Amino acid sequence: MKNRAILHSDANCFYASCEMVLQPELRDKAIAVCGNTEERHGIVLAKSETAKRAGVTTGMPNWEAKKKCPDLIIVPPRFEYYARFSKLLRGIYERYTDYIEPFGLDECWLDVTDNIKSPMEIAEEIRQAVKDELGLTVSIGVSFNKVFAKLGSDMKKPDAITEISQENFKSLVWPLPCSELLYCGRQTTHQLEKLAVHTIGTLAALPLDYVEKKFGKNGHSLWLFANGLDESRVAHKDHYEPPKSIGHGVTCVENLENYDEANKVIVSLCQDIGYKLRKAHLSATGVSLTVKDKNLVCQSYQARLTAPTQDELTISKTAYELLKKNYDFREKIRALTVTAINLTDECAPIQAMMLYDYDADEKRSKLNTALDDLKNTFGKEIIKPAVILDENKMPKNAQKETILPGMMHK
């Protein structure tokens, strides 16, 4: 049986590199694409190689980045342009395969198993085409599975190709820390270190049943990854994966001190959630609320809904009830995120329930449809809830930020 040939292409310093193409005068300078520099939540989303060498890192507050690199040029993000570059990148990949799976705007897996060219030859052609046609660089990992292909793209940066094969993966991969494995997050890494498991090789050598007992399904997956047994497929370029959740979060300009202030933020965050649910023809059967206090400690709470909903009022009320039930304001709140979870198709059959007010639900649905028509015609900001209309009453609510995969880049 022919071994699979998987590439993982990662555009280097993507947002910053796009800005240097759009503004050639910035090329080779220390630049960082950052959030709002006037608000406390302004952070580095991407940085150039020059800024990286000066110590600037993704997620660093703007003021700290400036302190690390006094010559740093801060530019605001322009996601519409980055999306265009991302589309152009995929156009180059499509010359070699129809199996292209995005991982954020700047990363893609490609399955080139059936291409007559060798995977290393394809990787080199892609690397050169991206540089010549778009003015960007990519680092490409070449391997026999998705996990190792991604590891390979991280090994050499920028503008490089790394092959991880059946023959060399133990010498290349096993000495790496466990945190390098896909989906091995900070908490899992910490738990592994408590068991004296510091490298991928050590994890691979553990008995599978022991890892499963300690870490459940995630442990099973990580053990397979460590041993080179990942069999996950690269999705077709036309594959659509319905979202599993839709949420919004915000870091507030000033800490929230009471329930009234928090409720205004929650209501504000929920406005787009209902709109996006209806646009995607999905309904939420649960709500999640994540609270980050002033000490950056996060707590998350969830609740099931009585019936599936697309209504932002229902979602915001549920989120507020979660806050009232679980949070006592011993510490002020720095950030809030509301998420509609356990999504289902809006047409999915539901079991009828006694004492549920279906008439009110239908009236609310008709009202939301009418409001959506107005928003589609005049813009989403045309209608706001009364509780957040008076900006003077909510000075501590910063602008909303959509929670999307791939918003931060190395």
C-alpha positions as CSV (number, residue, x, y, z in Angstrom):
1,M,0.0,0.0,0.0
2,K,1.3,3.4,-1.0
3,N,2.3,5.7,1.9
4,R,0.3,8.9,2.1
5,A,2.0,12.1,1.1
6,I,0.8,15.0,3.3
7,L,2.0,18.6,3.1
8,H,1.4,21.3,5.7
9,S,2.1,24.8,4.3
10,D,2.4,27.7,6.8
11,A,2.7,31.3,5.6
12,N,5.4,32.9,7.6
13,C,4.4,35.9,9.7
14,F,1.3,36.0,7.6
15,Y,-0.5,39.3,8.6
16,A,2.8,41.2,8.8
17,S,4.0,39.7,5.5
18,C,0.8,40.8,3.8
19,E,1.3,44.3,5.1
20,M,4.8,44.4,3.8
21,V,3.5,43.4,0.3
22,L,0.8,46.0,0.5
23,Q,3.2,48.6,1.9
24,P,6.7,47.9,0.4
25,E,8.3,50.6,2.4
26,L,7.8,48.4,5.5
27,R,9.8,45.5,4.1
28,D,12.6,44.3,6.3
29,K,11.5,46.6,9.1
30,A,10.3,45.7,12.6
31,I,6.5,45.8,12.3
32,A,3.7,44.3,14.3
33,V,0.0,44.0,13.3
34,C,-1.8,44.9,16.5
35,G,-5.2,45.4,18.0
36,N,-6.5,48.8,19.2
37,T,-3.5,50.7,20.6
38,E,-5.7,53.0,22.6
39,E,-7.5,50.2,24.5
40,R,-6.2,47.9,27.1
41,H,-7.0,44.8,25.0
42,G,-4.6,45.9,22.2
43,I,-2.1,43.0,21.6
44,V,0.3,41.8,18.9
45,L,-1.5,39.6,16.4
46,A,1.5,39.0,14.1
47,K,5.0,40.3,13.9
48,S,7.8,40.5,11.2
49,E,11.0,38.4,11.5
50,T,12.9,41.6,12.4
51,A,10.4,42.3,15.3
52,K,10.6,38.6,16.4
53,R,14.4,38.8,16.7
54,A,13.9,41.9,18.9
55,G,11.8,39.8,21.3
56,V,8.3,40.7,20.2
57,T,5.9,37.8,20.5
58,T,2.3,37.0,19.5
59,G,-0.2,38.0,22.2
60,M,2.2,40.5,23.8
61,P,0.5,43.8,24.8
62,N,1.3,46.6,22.5
63,W,3.0,48.7,25.1
64,E,5.3,45.8,26.0
65,A,6.1,45.2,22.4
66,K,7.2,48.8,22.0
67,K,9.3,48.5,25.1
68,K,11.0,45.4,23.7
69,C,11.5,47.0,20.3
70,P,11.5,50.9,20.4
71,D,11.7,51.0,16.6
72,L,8.6,48.8,16.2
73,I,6.1,50.1,13.6
74,I,2.5,49.2,14.7
75,V,-0.1,48.8,11.9
76,P,-3.8,48.0,12.4
77,P,-5.1,44.7,11.0
78,R,-6.9,44.6,7.7
79,F,-8.5,41.1,7.6
80,E,-10.2,41.6,4.3
81,Y,-6.9,41.8,2.6
82,Y,-5.5,38.8,4.5
83,A,-8.5,36.8,3.4
84,R,-7.7,37.7,-0.2
85,F,-4.1,36.6,0.2
86,S,-5.3,33.4,1.8
87,K,-7.5,32.7,-1.2
88,L,-4.6,33.3,-3.6
89,L,-2.5,30.8,-1.6
90,R,-5.1,28.2,-1.9
91,G,-5.2,28.9,-5.7
92,I,-1.5,27.8,-5.9
93,Y,-2.2,24.7,-3.8
94,E,-5.1,23.7,-6.1
95,R,-2.6,23.2,-8.9
96,Y,-1.5,20.0,-7.2
97,T,-4.6,18.6,-5.4
98,D,-8.3,19.0,-4.6
99,Y,-7.7,17.9,-1.0
100,I,-6.9,21.1,0.8
101,E,-7.9,21.7,4.4
102,P,-7.4,25.2,5.9
103,F,-6.2,25.6,9.5
104,G,-6.8,29.3,9.9
105,L,-6.1,31.8,7.1
106,D,-2.4,31.1,6.9
107,E,-2.1,27.3,7.1
108,C,-3.3,24.4,5.0
109,W,-2.9,20.7,4.8
110,L,-2.6,19.2,1.3
111,D,-2.9,15.5,0.4
112,V,-0.7,15.0,-2.7
113,T,-0.6,11.2,-2.5
114,D,-2.0,10.7,-6.0
115,N,0.1,13.4,-7.7
116,I,2.7,11.9,-10.1
117,K,5.4,14.3,-8.7
118,S,7.2,13.6,-5.5
119,P,6.0,15.4,-2.4
120,M,9.3,17.1,-1.9
121,E,9.2,18.3,-5.5
122,I,5.7,19.7,-5.0
123,A,6.7,21.4,-1.8
124,E,9.6,23.1,-3.5
125,E,7.4,24.3,-6.4
126,I,4.8,25.7,-4.0
127,R,7.5,27.5,-1.9
128,Q,8.9,29.1,-5.0
129,A,5.5,30.0,-6.6
130,V,4.3,31.7,-3.4
131,K,7.5,33.8,-3.2
132,D,7.5,34.7,-6.9
133,E,3.7,35.3,-7.4
134,L,2.6,36.7,-4.0
135,G,5.8,38.1,-2.4
136,L,5.2,35.9,0.7
137,T,7.2,32.9,2.1
138,V,5.9,29.6,3.4
139,S,7.4,26.9,5.6
140,I,6.3,23.4,4.5
141,G,6.3,20.2,6.3
142,V,6.3,17.0,4.3
143,S,5.2,13.7,6.0
144,F,3.0,10.6,5.9
145,N,0.3,12.1,8.2
146,K,-1.2,15.5,9.1
147,V,0.3,15.8,12.6
148,F,3.9,15.2,11.5
149,A,3.4,17.4,8.5
150,K,2.4,20.3,10.8
151,L,5.4,19.6,13.1
152,G,7.7,19.7,10.0
153,S,6.4,23.1,9.0
154,D,7.2,24.4,12.5
155,M,10.8,23.1,12.5
156,K,12.4,25.5,10.1
157,K,11.3,29.1,9.6
158,P,11.1,31.1,7.5
159,D,11.0,29.9,3.8
160,A,12.0,26.3,4.4
161,I,10.9,22.7,3.8
162,T,11.3,19.8,6.3
163,E,10.5,16.2,5.6
164,I,9.5,13.8,8.4
165,S,9.4,10.3,7.1
166,Q,8.7,6.8,8.4
167,E,12.4,6.3,8.7
168,N,13.5,9.5,10.5
169,F,10.5,10.5,12.6
170,K,11.8,8.9,15.8
171,S,15.0,10.9,15.7
172,L,13.3,14.1,14.6
173,V,10.1,14.1,16.6
174,W,10.6,12.1,19.7
175,P,13.1,14.5,21.4
176,L,10.6,17.3,21.1
177,P,8.6,18.5,24.1
178,C,5.0,17.2,24.3
179,S,3.6,20.7,23.8
180,E,4.7,20.6,20.2
181,L,2.1,17.9,19.4
182,L,-1.1,19.2,17.9
183,Y,-3.9,19.5,20.5
184,C,-1.5,19.1,23.4
185,G,-2.5,22.2,25.3
186,R,-1.0,23.9,28.3
187,Q,-3.1,22.0,30.8
188,T,-2.4,18.6,29.3
189,T,1.3,19.5,29.0
190,H,1.3,20.4,32.7
191,Q,-0.3,17.1,33.6
192,L,2.1,15.1,31.5
193,E,5.1,16.9,33.2
194,K,3.7,16.0,36.6
195,L,4.0,12.4,35.4
196,A,7.6,13.0,34.3
197,V,6.6,12.9,30.6
198,H,8.5,15.7,29.0
199,T,9.1,14.5,25.5
200,I,7.0,13.0,22.7
201,G,9.2,9.9,22.7
202,T,8.5,9.4,26.4
203,L,4.7,9.7,25.7
204,A,5.0,7.3,22.8
205,A,6.7,4.7,25.0
206,L,3.9,4.6,27.7
207,P,1.3,1.8,27.6
208,L,-1.8,3.0,25.7
209,D,-4.2,1.9,28.4
210,Y,-2.3,3.9,31.0
211,V,-2.5,7.1,28.9
212,E,-6.2,6.5,28.2
213,K,-6.8,6.1,31.9
214,K,-5.1,9.3,32.7
215,F,-6.3,11.5,29.9
216,G,-9.3,9.8,28.3
217,K,-10.0,10.2,24.6
218,N,-7.6,13.0,24.2
219,G,-4.9,10.8,25.7
220,H,-5.7,8.1,23.2
221,S,-5.3,10.6,20.3
222,L,-2.1,12.0,21.6
223,W,-0.5,8.6,22.0
224,L,-1.4,7.8,18.4
225,F,0.1,11.1,17.3
226,A,3.3,10.5,19.2
227,N,3.7,7.0,17.6
228,G,3.1,8.3,14.0
229,L,-0.3,6.5,13.8
230,D,-2.5,9.6,12.9
231,E,-4.8,8.5,10.1
232,S,-7.0,11.6,9.9
233,R,-7.8,12.6,6.4
234,V,-7.3,15.9,4.6
235,A,-10.7,17.3,3.8
236,H,-11.7,18.1,0.2
237,K,-11.4,21.8,-0.7
238,D,-15.2,22.0,-1.1
239,H,-15.9,20.4,2.3
240,Y,-18.1,22.5,4.7
241,E,-17.9,21.9,8.4
242,P,-20.9,23.4,10.2
243,P,-19.7,25.5,13.2
244,K,-20.0,23.7,16.6
245,S,-20.4,27.0,18.4
246,I,-20.8,30.7,17.8
247,G,-19.5,33.2,20.3
248,H,-18.2,36.7,21.0
249,G,-15.8,37.9,23.7
250,V,-14.4,41.2,24.9
251,T,-11.7,42.5,27.1
252,C,-13.1,45.6,28.9
253,V,-11.3,48.9,28.9
254,E,-11.9,49.0,32.7
255,N,-12.8,46.2,35.0
256,L,-16.5,45.4,35.6
257,E,-17.5,45.9,39.2
258,N,-21.1,44.7,39.4
259,Y,-23.9,42.7,37.7
260,D,-25.4,45.7,36.0
261,E,-22.2,46.6,34.2
262,A,-21.7,43.0,33.3
263,N,-25.2,42.6,32.0
264,K,-24.7,45.5,29.5
265,V,-21.6,43.8,28.2
266,I,-23.4,40.4,27.9
267,V,-26.4,41.9,26.0
268,S,-24.0,43.7,23.7
269,L,-22.0,40.5,23.0
270,C,-25.2,38.5,22.2
271,Q,-26.5,40.8,19.5
272,D,-24.5,39.2,16.7
273,I,-24.8,35.7,18.1
274,G,-28.5,35.4,17.3
275,Y,-28.0,37.0,13.9
276,K,-25.2,34.6,13.0
277,L,-27.3,31.6,14.2
278,R,-30.2,32.6,11.9
279,K,-27.9,33.3,9.0
280,A,-26.3,29.8,9.4
281,H,-29.7,28.2,9.9
282,L,-28.6,26.8,13.3
283,S,-30.1,26.8,16.7
284,A,-28.4,26.7,20.1
285,T,-29.3,24.2,22.7
286,G,-26.9,25.5,25.3
287,V,-25.1,28.6,26.4
288,S,-21.6,29.0,27.8
289,L,-20.2,32.0,29.7
290,T,-16.5,32.5,30.3
291,V,-15.4,35.0,32.9
292,K,-11.8,36.3,33.2
293,D,-11.1,38.2,36.4
294,K,-8.6,41.0,36.9
295,N,-6.0,38.4,37.9
296,L,-6.5,36.7,34.5
297,V,-8.1,33.6,36.1
298,C,-10.7,32.1,33.8
299,Q,-13.9,30.3,34.8
300,S,-16.5,28.9,32.5
301,Y,-20.1,28.0,33.1
302,Q,-22.7,26.2,31.0
303,A,-26.4,25.8,30.9
304,R,-28.8,23.8,28.7
305,L,-31.7,25.7,27.2
306,T,-35.3,24.6,27.6
307,A,-35.7,24.5,23.8
308,P,-33.4,25.2,20.8
309,T,-33.2,28.9,20.1
310,Q,-31.8,31.5,17.7
311,D,-32.9,34.3,19.9
312,E,-30.2,36.7,21.3
313,L,-32.5,37.7,24.2
314,T,-32.9,34.1,25.4
315,I,-29.1,33.6,25.1
316,S,-28.2,36.8,26.9
317,K,-30.7,36.1,29.7
318,T,-29.3,32.6,30.2
319,A,-25.7,34.0,30.2
320,Y,-26.7,36.6,32.8
321,E,-28.3,33.9,35.0
322,L,-25.1,31.9,34.8
323,L,-23.2,34.9,36.0
324,K,-25.6,35.7,38.9
325,K,-25.6,32.0,40.0
326,N,-21.8,31.4,39.8
327,Y,-19.9,34.7,40.2
328,D,-19.9,36.8,43.4
329,F,-17.6,39.7,42.3
330,R,-15.0,39.1,44.9
331,E,-12.7,39.9,42.0
332,K,-13.6,42.5,39.3
333,I,-14.1,41.2,35.8
334,R,-11.6,41.9,33.1
335,A,-13.2,40.0,30.2
336,L,-16.4,38.1,29.2
337,T,-17.2,35.7,26.4
338,V,-20.7,34.4,25.6
339,T,-21.0,31.3,23.3
340,A,-24.0,29.5,21.8
341,I,-23.1,25.8,22.1
342,N,-24.4,22.4,21.1
343,L,-25.7,23.7,17.8
344,T,-28.4,21.9,15.8
345,D,-30.0,22.4,12.4
346,E,-32.9,24.9,12.7
347,C,-35.2,22.4,11.1
348,A,-34.3,19.5,13.4
349,P,-37.4,18.0,15.0
350,I,-37.8,18.8,18.7
351,Q,-40.0,17.1,21.3
352,A,-43.1,19.1,22.2
353,M,-43.0,20.3,25.8
354,M,-45.9,21.2,28.2
355,L,-45.9,24.7,29.7
356,Y,-43.6,26.0,26.9
357,D,-44.9,29.3,25.4
358,Y,-44.7,28.4,21.7
359,D,-46.8,31.5,20.7
360,A,-44.3,33.9,22.4
361,D,-41.5,32.0,20.7
362,E,-43.1,32.3,17.3
363,K,-43.8,36.1,17.8
364,R,-40.1,36.5,18.8
365,S,-39.0,34.6,15.7
366,K,-41.1,36.9,13.4
367,L,-39.7,40.0,15.2
368,N,-36.1,38.7,14.7
369,T,-36.8,38.1,11.0
370,A,-38.0,41.6,10.6
371,L,-35.0,43.0,12.5
372,D,-32.6,41.0,10.4
373,D,-34.2,42.4,7.2
374,L,-33.5,45.9,8.6
375,K,-29.9,45.0,9.5
376,N,-29.3,43.5,6.1
377,T,-30.5,46.6,4.4
378,F,-29.1,49.4,6.6
379,G,-26.3,47.6,8.5
380,K,-26.1,45.7,11.8
381,E,-25.6,48.8,13.9
382,I,-28.9,50.3,12.9
383,I,-30.7,48.5,15.9
384,K,-29.4,48.2,19.4
385,P,-31.1,47.1,22.7
386,A,-32.2,49.9,24.9
387,V,-30.0,48.8,27.7
388,I,-26.9,49.6,25.7
389,L,-28.2,52.6,23.7
390,D,-26.9,55.2,26.2
391,E,-23.1,55.0,25.8
392,N,-22.6,57.2,28.8
393,K,-24.1,54.4,31.0
394,M,-21.6,51.8,29.8
395,P,-18.1,53.4,29.7
396,K,-16.5,50.1,30.5
397,N,-17.6,48.2,27.5
398,A,-14.9,47.9,24.9
399,Q,-15.7,47.0,21.3
400,K,-16.8,43.5,20.6
401,E,-14.3,41.0,19.2
402,T,-15.4,38.0,17.2
403,I,-14.0,34.7,18.5
404,L,-12.7,32.9,15.4
405,P,-10.0,30.3,14.8
406,G,-6.8,31.6,13.4
407,M,-7.1,35.1,14.8
408,M,-3.6,35.0,16.2
409,H,-0.6,33.9,14.2
410,K,3.0,33.1,15.1
